[in-house]
């Protein structure tokens, strides 16, 4: 899953990132409500983990703004605010789930899986271009019925390209989508992965 974490506590941000990356999720980070909202509006994610108390724009306002902008990405609100009124406010603002601290990563992972099952109740989303097909839910890629074995980075690269068919994509947009905003990636690295991906497909 491509997951956006919006959290202003640097330690919690890193803990969440490391734990979710070990589960093979693709993680993107934001440390303020305004930044998180802007990233969620301009990129596609399978889930958003959203803190309630954030600088610039609180989590309730972020969720409400995204829903008003027709962003339907599932949102888990993660917060120490466990009063009934806070939970009701979170759910009414448009979040799909509300997890209070302290929590276990096992519970967070289970809630993410539950969100994934709800999404998969609708027809499976796959990308096709000619005889090339990629399914983000099953993590399978094939061409003319023949399975293509891809590394994690190659898969993310192909997914982003197929999400944007017939569009000229800037190098920085590709790097941000595949490696993340916080990573510095040389153009030569992107070139090497593009060459390897072309040879496989």
Backbone as a printed PyTorch tensor [residue, N CA C, xyz], in Angstrom:
tensor([[[  0.8330,  -1.1970,   0.0000],
         [  0.0000,   0.0000,   0.0000],
         [  0.8710,   1.2520,   0.0000]],

        [[  0.4070,   2.2690,  -0.6740],
         [  1.0260,   3.5940,  -0.6060],
         [  0.3200,   4.3490,   0.5090]],

        [[  1.0760,   4.6680,   1.5760],
         [  0.4850,   5.2520,   2.7720],
         [  1.1290,   6.6000,   3.0650]],

        [[  0.3000,   7.5860,   3.3160],
         [  0.7650,   8.9080,   3.7420],
         [  0.5960,   9.0060,   5.2500]],

        [[  1.6860,   9.3280,   5.9660],
         [  1.6390,   9.5450,   7.4080],
         [  1.7560,  11.0440,   7.6700]],

        [[  0.7760,  11.6020,   8.3800],
         [  0.7960,  13.0230,   8.7350],
         [  0.9240,  13.0990,  10.2510]],

        [[  2.1080,  13.4400,  10.7260],
         [  2.4270,  13.3800,  12.1560],
         [  3.5230,  14.4000,  12.4500]],

        [[  3.3370,  15.2200,  13.5100],
         [  4.3140,  16.2720,  13.7970],
         [  5.3690,  15.8550,  14.8190]],

        [[  5.1980,  14.6990,  15.4640],
         [  6.1990,  14.2110,  16.4100],
         [  7.2550,  13.4330,  15.6150]],

        [[  8.4880,  13.9560,  15.5200],
         [  9.5190,  13.2930,  14.6930],
         [  9.7800,  11.8460,  15.0900]],

        [[  9.7890,  11.5480,  16.3990],
         [ 10.0550,  10.1780,  16.8450],
         [  8.9380,   9.2360,  16.4100]],

        [[  7.6870,   9.6650,  16.5840],
         [  6.5590,   8.8340,  16.1860],
         [  6.5250,   8.6680,  14.6740]],

        [[  6.8740,   9.7230,  13.9590],
         [  6.9030,   9.6580,  12.4980],
         [  7.8750,   8.5780,  12.0210]],

        [[  9.0660,   8.5460,  12.6150],
         [ 10.0790,   7.5700,  12.2160],
         [  9.6670,   6.1560,  12.6360]],

        [[  9.0930,   6.0230,  13.8360],
         [  8.6370,   4.7110,  14.2950],
         [  7.5770,   4.1400,  13.3540]],

        [[  6.6180,   4.9800,  12.9820],
         [  5.5670,   4.5290,  12.0750],
         [  6.1440,   4.1720,  10.7080]],

        [[  7.0180,   5.0360,  10.2040],
         [  7.6130,   4.7830,   8.8930],
         [  8.3680,   3.4590,   8.8690]],

        [[  9.2350,   3.2500,   9.8720],
         [ 10.0540,   2.0470,   9.8880],
         [  9.1960,   0.7880,  10.0300]],

        [[  8.1870,   0.8430,  10.9050],
         [  7.3390,  -0.3320,  11.1190],
         [  6.5410,  -0.6830,   9.8650]],

        [[  6.0220,   0.3270,   9.1820],
         [  5.2030,   0.0770,   7.9990],
         [  6.0540,  -0.3260,   6.7980]],

        [[  7.2570,   0.2280,   6.6950],
         [  8.1370,  -0.1820,   5.5940],
         [  8.5510,  -1.6370,   5.7370]],

        [[  8.6620,  -2.1320,   6.9740],
         [  8.9750,  -3.5490,   7.1870],
         [  7.8310,  -4.4360,   6.7010]],

        [[  6.6220,  -3.8620,   6.6420],
         [  5.4690,  -4.5830,   6.1070],
         [  5.3600,  -4.4180,   4.5890]],

        [[  6.3950,  -3.8280,   3.9850],
         [  6.4990,  -3.6250,   2.5310],
         [  5.5190,  -2.5910,   1.9920]],

        [[  5.0900,  -1.6780,   2.8590],
         [  4.2850,  -0.5550,   2.3850],
         [  5.2060,   0.5520,   1.8760]],

        [[  4.6900,   1.3780,   0.9680],
         [  5.4400,   2.5340,   0.4520],
         [  4.9930,   3.7480,   1.2380]],

        [[  5.8980,   4.3790,   1.9750],
         [  5.5330,   5.3970,   2.9460],
         [  5.9460,   6.7910,   2.4830]],

        [[  5.0250,   7.7420,   2.6670],
         [  5.2790,   9.1560,   2.4120],
         [  4.9920,   9.9080,   3.7090]],

        [[  5.7350,  10.9860,   3.9430],
         [  5.6730,  11.6710,   5.2320],
         [  5.2920,  13.1410,   5.0920]],

        [[  4.5470,  13.6190,   6.0890],
         [  4.2460,  15.0500,   6.2070],
         [  4.2290,  15.3810,   7.6910]],

        [[  4.7370,  16.5660,   8.0570],
         [  4.8510,  16.9200,   9.4720],
         [  3.9190,  18.0520,   9.8920]],

        [[  3.0420,  18.4800,   9.0100],
         [  2.0460,  19.4890,   9.3770],
         [  0.7430,  19.1830,   8.6470]],

        [[ -0.3490,  19.7200,   9.1730],
         [ -1.6360,  19.4800,   8.5440],
         [ -1.7180,  20.0350,   7.1390]],

        [[ -1.2070,  21.2280,   6.9510],
         [ -1.2620,  21.8560,   5.6320],
         [ -0.4560,  21.0670,   4.6100]],

        [[  0.7410,  20.6280,   4.9980],
         [  1.5740,  19.8410,   4.1000],
         [  0.8920,  18.5150,   3.7630]],

        [[  0.3200,  17.8640,   4.7820],
         [ -0.3560,  16.5990,   4.5540],
         [ -1.5320,  16.7340,   3.6200]],

        [[ -2.3220,  17.7770,   3.8190],
         [ -3.4720,  18.0010,   2.9340],
         [ -3.0130,  18.2170,   1.4970]],

        [[ -1.9880,  19.0390,   1.3050],
         [ -1.5180,  19.3400,  -0.0500],
         [ -0.9840,  18.0950,  -0.7540]],

        [[ -0.2520,  17.2550,  -0.0190],
         [  0.2750,  16.0190,  -0.6140],
         [ -0.8750,  15.0720,  -0.9650]],

        [[ -1.8470,  14.9590,  -0.0650],
         [ -2.9800,  14.0600,  -0.3100],
         [ -3.8290,  14.5210,  -1.4830]],

        [[ -3.8560,  15.8200,  -1.7230],
         [ -4.6300,  16.3430,  -2.8520],
         [ -3.9290,  16.1230,  -4.1870]],

        [[ -2.6140,  16.0250,  -4.1650],
         [ -1.8590,  15.9640,  -5.4210],
         [ -1.3190,  14.5760,  -5.7610]],

        [[ -1.4590,  13.6040,  -4.8410],
         [ -0.9610,  12.2490,  -5.1000],
         [ -1.9830,  11.2200,  -4.6220]],

        [[ -1.9220,  10.0260,  -5.2140],
         [ -2.8360,   8.9510,  -4.8460],
         [ -2.2160,   8.0710,  -3.7620]],

        [[ -3.0370,   7.7150,  -2.7590],
         [ -2.6080,   6.8170,  -1.7010],
         [ -3.7010,   5.7870,  -1.4520]],

        [[ -3.2930,   4.6490,  -0.8640],
         [ -4.2770,   3.6450,  -0.4700],
         [ -4.7690,   3.8730,   0.9560]],

        [[ -4.0090,   4.6470,   1.7520],
         [ -4.4190,   4.9600,   3.1190],
         [ -3.6670,   6.1810,   3.6110]],

        [[ -4.2850,   6.8870,   4.5590],
         [ -3.6580,   8.0300,   5.2260],
         [ -3.7520,   7.8010,   6.7260]],

        [[ -2.6120,   7.9220,   7.4230],
         [ -2.5810,   7.8810,   8.8870],
         [ -2.4160,   9.3210,   9.3450]],

        [[ -3.3830,   9.8230,  10.0790],
         [ -3.4880,  11.2560,  10.3450],
         [ -3.5580,  11.5380,  11.8410]],

        [[ -2.6170,  12.3270,  12.3320],
         [ -2.6560,  12.7730,  13.7250],
         [ -3.7610,  13.8230,  13.8710]],

        [[ -4.3510,  13.9000,  15.0570],
         [ -5.4110,  14.8800,  15.2800],
         [ -4.8460,  16.2720,  15.5380]],

        [[ -3.8050,  16.3540,  16.3780],
         [ -3.2440,  17.6440,  16.7510],
         [ -2.0060,  17.9190,  15.9050]],

        [[ -2.1370,  18.8480,  14.9810],
         [ -1.0620,  19.1520,  14.0400],
         [ -0.8710,  20.6580,  13.9240]],

        [[  0.3500,  21.1010,  13.6450],
         [  0.5640,  22.5320,  13.3970],
         [  0.0230,  22.9370,  12.0330]],

        [[ -0.4240,  24.1580,  11.9410],
         [ -0.9000,  24.6920,  10.6610],
         [ -2.3550,  24.4040,  10.3940]],

        [[ -2.7720,  23.1630,  10.6150],
         [ -4.1410,  22.7340,  10.3260],
         [ -4.3540,  21.4310,  11.0810]],

        [[ -5.3340,  21.3750,  11.9870],
         [ -5.4730,  20.1400,  12.7650],
         [ -6.0270,  19.0060,  11.9120]],

        [[ -5.9130,  17.7810,  12.4370],
         [ -6.3010,  16.6100,  11.6680],
         [ -7.7620,  16.5940,  11.2770]],

        [[ -8.6340,  17.1020,  12.1450],
         [-10.0650,  17.1430,  11.8310],
         [-10.3080,  18.0190,  10.5990]],

        [[ -9.6290,  19.1720,  10.5670],
         [ -9.7840,  20.0850,   9.4330],
         [ -9.2000,  19.4920,   8.1550]],

        [[ -8.0790,  18.7580,   8.2940],
         [ -7.4730,  18.1150,   7.1240],
         [ -8.4370,  17.1000,   6.5290]],

        [[ -9.0080,  16.2470,   7.3850],
         [ -9.9410,  15.2250,   6.9050],
         [-11.1450,  15.8650,   6.2350]],

        [[-11.6870,  16.8930,   6.8660],
         [-12.8680,  17.5710,   6.2970],
         [-12.5280,  18.1930,   4.9420]],

        [[-11.3550,  18.8250,   4.8490],
         [-10.9550,  19.4620,   3.5970],
         [-10.7910,  18.4370,   2.4840]],

        [[-10.1990,  17.2860,   2.8100],
         [-10.0130,  16.2460,   1.7940],
         [-11.3410,  15.6950,   1.3170]],

        [[-12.2560,  15.4740,   2.2290],
         [-13.5680,  14.9510,   1.8230],
         [-14.3360,  15.9820,   0.9900]],

        [[-14.2150,  17.2410,   1.3420],
         [-14.8660,  18.2860,   0.5510],
         [-14.2640,  18.3880,  -0.8400]],

        [[-13.0030,  17.9590,  -0.9730],
         [-12.3270,  17.9680,  -2.2730],
         [-12.4850,  16.6260,  -2.9890]],

        [[-13.4060,  15.7960,  -2.5090],
         [-13.7440,  14.4770,  -3.0820],
         [-12.5810,  13.4960,  -3.0540]],

        [[-11.6360,  13.6620,  -2.1290],
         [-10.5970,  12.6640,  -1.9220],
         [-11.1950,  11.5650,  -1.0430]],

        [[-11.2600,  10.3440,  -1.5610],
         [-11.9220,   9.2460,  -0.8480],
         [-10.9460,   8.2830,  -0.1840]],

        [[ -9.6670,   8.6110,  -0.1620],
         [ -8.6540,   7.7420,   0.4400],
         [ -9.0270,   7.4230,   1.8910]],

        [[ -9.0060,   6.1410,   2.2930],
         [ -9.2970,   5.8000,   3.6830],
         [ -8.3380,   6.4920,   4.6510]],

        [[ -8.8830,   7.0150,   5.7510],
         [ -8.0910,   7.7460,   6.7420],
         [ -8.2330,   7.0820,   8.1060]],

        [[ -7.0930,   6.7920,   8.7430],
         [ -7.0730,   6.3720,  10.1410],
         [ -6.5600,   7.5460,  10.9600]],

        [[ -7.3670,   8.0210,  11.9040],
         [ -6.9070,   9.0950,  12.7890],
         [ -6.2120,   8.4580,  13.9800]],

        [[ -4.9920,   8.8830,  14.2380],
         [ -4.1490,   8.3180,  15.2900],
         [ -3.8560,   9.4160,  16.3010]],

        [[ -4.3600,   9.2790,  17.5430],
         [ -4.2650,  10.3850,  18.4830],
         [ -4.4040,   9.9180,  19.9200]],

        [[ -3.9210,  10.7440,  20.8430],
         [ -4.0940,  10.4760,  22.2710],
         [ -5.4510,  10.9690,  22.7620]],

        [[ -6.1900,  11.6980,  21.9540],
         [ -7.4910,  12.2400,  22.3590],
         [ -8.5410,  11.1320,  22.2540]],

        [[ -8.9200,  10.5800,  23.4240],
         [ -9.8070,   9.4220,  23.4310],
         [-11.1940,   9.7050,  23.9970]],

        [[-11.5270,  10.9730,  24.2170],
         [-12.8660,  11.3090,  24.6950],
         [-13.8960,  11.0120,  23.6080]],

        [[-15.1060,  10.6450,  24.0330],
         [-16.1530,  10.3170,  23.0730],
         [-16.3910,  11.4650,  22.0980]],

        [[-16.3740,  12.6840,  22.6100],
         [-16.5970,  13.8430,  21.7470],
         [-15.5420,  13.9680,  20.6590]],

        [[-14.2870,  13.6520,  20.9960],
         [-13.2090,  13.7180,  20.0120],
         [-13.3900,  12.6480,  18.9430]],

        [[-13.7760,  11.4380,  19.3790],
         [-13.9870,  10.3450,  18.4230],
         [-15.1320,  10.6910,  17.4780]],

        [[-16.2120,  11.2250,  18.0270],
         [-17.3520,  11.6230,  17.1940],
         [-16.9310,  12.7130,  16.2160]],

        [[-16.1610,  13.6940,  16.7000],
         [-15.6860,  14.7700,  15.8210],
         [-14.8340,  14.2130,  14.6900]],

        [[-13.9580,  13.2490,  15.0190],
         [-13.1140,  12.6490,  13.9940],
         [-13.9250,  11.9220,  12.9410]],

        [[-14.8570,  11.0920,  13.3810],
         [-15.6750,  10.3410,  12.4360],
         [-16.5510,  11.2700,  11.6000]],

        [[-17.0880,  12.3050,  12.2280],
         [-17.9310,  13.2560,  11.4940],
         [-17.1240,  14.0820,  10.4960]],

        [[-15.8180,  14.2290,  10.7380],
         [-14.9920,  15.0050,   9.8030],
         [-14.6340,  14.1980,   8.5690]],

        [[-14.8850,  12.8720,   8.6100],
         [-14.6770,  12.0620,   7.4170],
         [-13.6540,  10.9560,   7.5400]],

        [[-13.0830,  10.7430,   8.7500],
         [-12.1160,   9.6600,   8.8830],
         [-12.8560,   8.3250,   8.9010]],

        [[-12.1610,   7.2570,   8.5050],
         [-12.7670,   5.9300,   8.4350],
         [-12.5470,   5.1140,   9.6930]],

        [[-11.5110,   5.4580,  10.4450],
         [-11.1910,   4.7060,  11.6600],
         [-10.4940,   5.6510,  12.6250]],

        [[-10.5410,   5.3080,  13.9170],
         [ -9.9990,   6.1780,  14.9540],
         [ -9.2410,   5.2980,  15.9370]],

        [[ -7.9220,   5.4700,  16.0190],
         [ -7.0650,   4.6410,  16.8690],
         [ -6.3980,   5.5360,  17.9060]],

        [[ -6.6230,   5.2300,  19.1820],
         [ -6.0840,   6.0690,  20.2490],
         [ -4.7790,   5.4910,  20.7920]],

        [[ -3.9180,   6.3980,  21.2540],
         [ -2.6540,   6.0110,  21.8640],
         [ -2.8650,   5.7600,  23.3570]],

        [[ -2.1070,   4.8250,  23.9590],
         [ -1.1030,   3.9640,  23.3250],
         [ -1.7660,   2.8710,  22.4750]],

        [[ -1.0570,   2.4400,  21.4390],
         [ -1.5750,   1.4080,  20.5530],
         [ -0.4400,   0.4430,  20.2340]],

        [[ -0.7750,  -0.6900,  19.6910],
         [  0.2430,  -1.6450,  19.2420],
         [  0.2920,  -1.6060,  17.7220]],

        [[  1.4690,  -1.8950,  17.1760],
         [  1.5790,  -1.9290,  15.7200],
         [  0.7330,  -3.0610,  15.1410]],

        [[  0.5800,  -4.1440,  15.9090],
         [ -0.2560,  -5.2480,  15.4220],
         [ -1.6800,  -4.7670,  15.1780]],

        [[ -2.1940,  -3.9150,  16.0750],
         [ -3.5520,  -3.3880,  15.8900],
         [ -3.6080,  -2.4380,  14.6990]],

        [[ -2.5940,  -1.5930,  14.5590],
         [ -2.5660,  -0.6760,  13.4130],
         [ -2.5260,  -1.4590,  12.1060]],

        [[ -1.6800,  -2.4840,  12.0290],
         [ -1.5910,  -3.2960,  10.8190],
         [ -2.9380,  -3.9530,  10.5100]],

        [[ -3.6190,  -4.4360,  11.5570],
         [ -4.9140,  -5.0940,  11.3580],
         [ -5.9460,  -4.1060,  10.8300]],

        [[ -5.9170,  -2.8870,  11.3410],
         [ -6.8710,  -1.8770,  10.8680],
         [ -6.5910,  -1.4970,   9.4210]],

        [[ -5.3150,  -1.4360,   9.0490],
         [ -4.9730,  -1.1640,   7.6540],
         [ -5.4400,  -2.3020,   6.7510]],

        [[ -5.2830,  -3.5350,   7.2140],
         [ -5.7640,  -4.6750,   6.4210],
         [ -7.2780,  -4.6180,   6.2560]],

        [[ -7.9680,  -4.2010,   7.3250],
         [ -9.4260,  -4.0920,   7.2470],
         [ -9.8380,  -3.0420,   6.2190]],

        [[ -9.1290,  -1.9170,   6.2000],
         [ -9.4210,  -0.8920,   5.1910],
         [ -9.1670,  -1.4360,   3.7960]],

        [[ -8.0860,  -2.2250,   3.6490],
         [ -7.7800,  -2.8170,   2.3530],
         [ -8.8630,  -3.7860,   1.8950]],

        [[ -9.4280,  -4.5650,   2.8400],
         [-10.4960,  -5.4980,   2.4770],
         [-11.7400,  -4.7630,   2.0270]],

        [[-12.0440,  -3.6330,   2.6820],
         [-13.2080,  -2.8520,   2.2540],
         [-13.0110,  -2.3350,   0.8370]],

        [[-11.7820,  -1.8780,   0.5440],
         [-11.5080,  -1.3590,  -0.7950],
         [-11.5860,  -2.4630,  -1.8280]],

        [[-11.1440,  -3.6890,  -1.4470],
         [-11.1290,  -4.7800,  -2.4090],
         [-12.5000,  -5.3890,  -2.6210]],

        [[-13.4980,  -4.9360,  -1.8530],
         [-14.8570,  -5.4180,  -2.0750],
         [-15.3860,  -4.9340,  -3.4130]],

        [[-14.8260,  -3.8070,  -3.9050],
         [-15.1650,  -3.3240,  -5.2350],
         [-14.2650,  -4.0250,  -6.2370]],

        [[-14.5590,  -3.9320,  -7.5400],
         [-13.7400,  -4.6290,  -8.5210],
         [-12.2630,  -4.2750,  -8.3790]],

        [[-11.3900,  -5.2700,  -8.5000],
         [ -9.9520,  -5.0630,  -8.3290],
         [ -9.4330,  -4.0490,  -9.3320]],

        [[ -8.6340,  -3.1350,  -8.8350],
         [ -8.0720,  -2.1010,  -9.6880],
         [ -6.7990,  -2.6240, -10.3300]],

        [[ -6.7250,  -2.5600, -11.6430],
         [ -5.5000,  -2.9400, -12.3350],
         [ -5.2570,  -1.9490, -13.4550]],

        [[ -4.0370,  -1.9200, -13.9270],
         [ -3.6550,  -1.0060, -14.9900],
         [ -3.2740,  -1.8210, -16.2200]],

        [[ -3.7460,  -1.3840, -17.3790],
         [ -3.4370,  -2.0620, -18.6450],
         [ -2.9440,  -1.0440, -19.6640]],

        [[ -1.9620,  -1.4610, -20.4240],
         [ -1.4920,  -0.6790, -21.5520],
         [ -1.0660,  -1.6790, -22.6170]],

        [[ -1.8800,  -1.8310, -23.6380],
         [ -1.6410,  -2.8830, -24.6170],
         [ -1.7720,  -4.2280, -23.9520]],

        [[ -0.7490,  -5.0880, -24.0800],
         [ -0.7920,  -6.4000, -23.4360],
         [ -0.0400,  -6.4180, -22.1030]],

        [[  0.2990,  -5.2190, -21.6130],
         [  0.9680,  -5.0940, -20.3190],
         [ -0.0700,  -4.8340, -19.2370]],

        [[ -0.0080,  -5.6070, -18.1560],
         [ -0.9680,  -5.4570, -17.0660],
         [ -0.2530,  -5.4650, -15.7300]],

        [[ -0.7200,  -4.6060, -14.8160],
         [ -0.1710,  -4.5430, -13.4650],
         [ -1.3190,  -4.4400, -12.4740]],

        [[ -1.2870,  -5.2620, -11.4460],
         [ -2.3310,  -5.2610, -10.4180],
         [ -1.7100,  -4.8780,  -9.0760]],

        [[ -1.9630,  -3.6610,  -8.5800],
         [ -1.3670,  -3.2200,  -7.3100],
         [ -1.8510,  -4.0240,  -6.1120]],

        [[ -3.0400,  -4.6320,  -6.1990],
         [ -3.5690,  -5.3850,  -5.0590],
         [ -2.8530,  -6.7190,  -4.9020]],

        [[ -2.5810,  -7.4070,  -6.0030],
         [ -1.9030,  -8.7020,  -5.9410],
         [ -0.4010,  -8.5880,  -6.1370]],

        [[  0.0620,  -7.3880,  -6.5260],
         [  1.4860,  -7.1300,  -6.7930],
         [  2.0200,  -8.0350,  -7.9060]],

        [[  1.1710,  -8.2620,  -8.9110],
         [  1.5730,  -9.0620, -10.0570],
         [  1.6310,  -8.1940, -11.3070]],

        [[  2.6390,  -8.4340, -12.1270],
         [  2.7660,  -7.7610, -13.4140],
         [  2.9230,  -8.8270, -14.4860]],

        [[  2.3530,  -8.5770, -15.6540],
         [  2.4570,  -9.5630, -16.7300],
         [  2.3870,  -8.8490, -18.0710]],

        [[  2.9380,  -9.5280, -19.0770],
         [  2.8310,  -9.0410, -20.4400],
         [  2.4760, -10.2120, -21.3350]],

        [[  1.3750, -10.0600, -22.0740],
         [  0.8600, -11.1240, -22.9410],
         [  0.6800, -12.4130, -22.1420]],

        [[  0.2370, -12.2670, -20.8920],
         [ -0.0150, -13.4320, -20.0500],
         [  1.2020, -13.9990, -19.3550]],

        [[  2.3880, -13.4800, -19.6310],
         [  3.6120, -13.9790, -19.0060],
         [  3.9860, -13.1000, -17.8260]],

        [[  4.1640, -13.7180, -16.6500],
         [  4.4720, -12.9640, -15.4420],
         [  5.8460, -12.3030, -15.5490]],

        [[  5.9180, -11.0590, -15.0780],
         [  7.1700, -10.3170, -15.0460],
         [  7.5940, -10.1640, -13.5900]],

        [[  8.7840, -10.5980, -13.2640],
         [  9.2980, -10.4940, -11.8950],
         [  9.9520,  -9.1250, -11.7270]],

        [[  9.4100,  -8.3220, -10.8220],
         [  9.9070,  -6.9710, -10.5940],
         [ 10.3750,  -6.8060,  -9.1540]],

        [[ 11.3960,  -5.9870,  -8.9640],
         [ 11.7670,  -5.5880,  -7.6090],
         [ 10.7280,  -4.5950,  -7.1090]],

        [[ 10.7910,  -4.2980,  -5.8130],
         [  9.8320,  -3.3640,  -5.2240],
         [  9.8970,  -1.9960,  -5.9050]],

        [[ 11.1040,  -1.4960,  -6.1360],
         [ 11.2500,  -0.1870,  -6.7650],
         [ 10.7740,  -0.2160,  -8.2100]],

        [[ 11.0880,  -1.2850,  -8.9340],
         [ 10.6190,  -1.4110, -10.3180],
         [  9.1030,  -1.4440, -10.3800]],

        [[  8.4910,  -2.1460,  -9.4180],
         [  7.0280,  -2.2150,  -9.3780],
         [  6.4270,  -0.8250,  -9.1590]],

        [[  6.9640,  -0.0730,  -8.1940],
         [  6.4600,   1.2740,  -7.9140],
         [  6.6520,   2.1940,  -9.1140]],

        [[  7.7700,   2.0450,  -9.8070],
         [  8.0490,   2.8570, -10.9810],
         [  7.0470,   2.5500, -12.0830]],

        [[  6.8220,   1.2660, -12.3540],
         [  5.8690,   0.8900, -13.3990],
         [  4.4520,   1.3210, -13.0260]],

        [[  4.1070,   1.1830, -11.7540],
         [  2.7720,   1.5920, -11.3130],
         [  2.5510,   3.0810, -11.5680]],

        [[  3.5390,   3.9010, -11.2230],
         [  3.3830,   5.3450, -11.4180],
         [  3.2590,   5.6860, -12.9030]],

        [[  4.0460,   5.0300, -13.7380],
         [  3.9720,   5.2880, -15.1780],
         [  2.6080,   4.8820, -15.7450]],

        [[  2.0830,   3.7460, -15.2770],
         [  0.7910,   3.2900, -15.7880],
         [ -0.3740,   4.1020, -15.2290]],

        [[ -0.1600,   4.7400, -14.0700],
         [ -1.1880,   5.6430, -13.5430],
         [ -1.3030,   6.9060, -14.4060]],

        [[ -0.2650,   7.1930, -15.1620],
         [ -0.2140,   8.4270, -15.9400],
         [  0.1140,   8.1330, -17.4040]],

        [[ -0.7390,   7.3600, -18.0870],
         [ -0.4370,   6.9890, -19.4740],
         [ -0.5010,   8.1970, -20.4030]],

        [[  0.3400,   8.1880, -21.4120],
         [  0.3310,   9.2320, -22.4450],
         [  0.5960,  10.6210, -21.8700]],

        [[  1.3210,  10.6570, -20.7350],
         [  1.6560,  11.9370, -20.1030],
         [  3.1780,  12.0400, -20.0210]],

        [[  3.7140,  13.2060, -20.3920],
         [  5.1450,  13.4440, -20.2290],
         [  5.3910,  13.7900, -18.7630]],

        [[  6.1510,  12.9460, -18.0630],
         [  6.3660,  13.1050, -16.6290],
         [  7.7450,  13.6860, -16.3520]],

        [[  7.7860,  14.6670, -15.4700],
         [  9.0640,  15.2490, -15.0660],
         [  9.8410,  14.2530, -14.2100]],

        [[ 11.1610,  14.3420, -14.3040],
         [ 11.9990,  13.4550, -13.5030],
         [ 11.7130,  13.6210, -12.0070]],

        [[ 11.5760,  14.8550, -11.5340],
         [ 11.3650,  15.0590, -10.1040],
         [ 10.0340,  14.4760,  -9.6550]],

        [[  9.0120,  14.4950, -10.5270],
         [  7.7200,  13.9100, -10.1770],
         [  7.8390,  12.3940, -10.0320]],

        [[  8.6080,  11.7690, -10.9250],
         [  8.8060,  10.3230, -10.8540],
         [  9.5760,   9.9580,  -9.5830]],

        [[ 10.6340,  10.6960,  -9.2990],
         [ 11.4460,  10.4150,  -8.1130],
         [ 10.6230,  10.5850,  -6.8400]],

        [[  9.8180,  11.6520,  -6.7620],
         [  8.9790,  11.8720,  -5.5830],
         [  7.9940,  10.7290,  -5.3870]],

        [[  7.3930,  10.2660,  -6.4860],
         [  6.3750,   9.2210,  -6.3970],
         [  6.9620,   7.8770,  -6.0120]],

        [[  8.1630,   7.5750,  -6.4780],
         [  8.7490,   6.2470,  -6.2690],
         [  9.6120,   6.1920,  -5.0120]],

        [[ 10.4420,   7.1960,  -4.7930],
         [ 11.3690,   7.1710,  -3.6690],
         [ 10.9120,   8.0240,  -2.4930]],

        [[ 10.0350,   8.9910,  -2.7380],
         [  9.5450,   9.8220,  -1.6480],
         [ 10.1600,  11.2010,  -1.6490]],

        [[  9.4560,  12.1260,  -1.0090],
         [  9.8580,  13.5310,  -1.0090],
         [ 11.1230,  13.7750,  -0.2060]],

        [[ 11.3320,  12.9100,   0.8290],
         [ 12.4500,  13.1550,   1.7350],
         [ 13.7550,  12.5430,   1.2510]],

        [[ 13.7390,  11.8300,   0.1210],
         [ 14.9330,  11.1550,  -0.3760],
         [ 15.5950,  11.9650,  -1.4870]],

        [[ 16.9290,  11.9440,  -1.5060],
         [ 17.6860,  12.5480,  -2.5960],
         [ 18.1430,  11.4330,  -3.5270]],

        [[ 17.6490,  11.4520,  -4.7540],
         [ 17.9470,  10.3980,  -5.7210],
         [ 18.5590,  11.0360,  -6.9600]],

        [[ 19.6940,  10.5310,  -7.3660],
         [ 20.3750,  11.0710,  -8.5360],
         [ 19.6480,  10.6660,  -9.8210]],

        [[ 19.7560,  11.5090, -10.8480],
         [ 19.1580,  11.1920, -12.1400],
         [ 19.7020,   9.8830, -12.6980]],

        [[ 20.9650,   9.5940, -12.4380],
         [ 21.5660,   8.3690, -12.9420],
         [ 20.9110,   7.1360, -12.3340]],

        [[ 20.4630,   7.2580, -11.0750],
         [ 19.7510,   6.1460, -10.4340],
         [ 18.4270,   5.8880, -11.1220]],

        [[ 17.6930,   6.9560, -11.4020],
         [ 16.4320,   6.8100, -12.1350],
         [ 16.6790,   6.2100, -13.5050]],

        [[ 17.7120,   6.6780, -14.1900],
         [ 18.0370,   6.1450, -15.5260],
         [ 18.3160,   4.6440, -15.4610]],

        [[ 19.0400,   4.2190, -14.4300],
         [ 19.3870,   2.8010, -14.3000],
         [ 18.1350,   1.9540, -14.0860]],

        [[ 17.2190,   2.4360, -13.2440],
         [ 15.9910,   1.6800, -12.9980],
         [ 15.0950,   1.6680, -14.2350]],

        [[ 15.0570,   2.7760, -14.9770],
         [ 14.2570,   2.8170, -16.1980],
         [ 14.8090,   1.8180, -17.2210]],

        [[ 16.1230,   1.7530, -17.3380],
         [ 16.7360,   0.8170, -18.2800],
         [ 16.4170,  -0.6220, -17.9050]],

        [[ 16.5210,  -0.9350, -16.6130],
         [ 16.2380,  -2.2790, -16.1430],
         [ 14.7540,  -2.6270, -16.3440]],

        [[ 13.8730,  -1.6600, -16.0740],
         [ 12.4310,  -1.9080, -16.2480],
         [ 12.0980,  -2.1570, -17.7080]],

        [[ 12.6720,  -1.3500, -18.5850],
         [ 12.4260,  -1.5410, -20.0390],
         [ 12.8770,  -2.9330, -20.4870]],

        [[ 14.0070,  -3.3990, -19.9570],
         [ 14.5010,  -4.7140, -20.3850],
         [ 13.5690,  -5.8320, -19.9320]],

        [[ 12.8560,  -5.6070, -18.8220],
         [ 11.9650,  -6.6500, -18.3100],
         [ 10.6010,  -6.6590, -18.9930]],

        [[ 10.1730,  -5.4910, -19.4670],
         [  8.8400,  -5.4340, -20.0690],
         [  8.8850,  -5.3450, -21.6030]]])
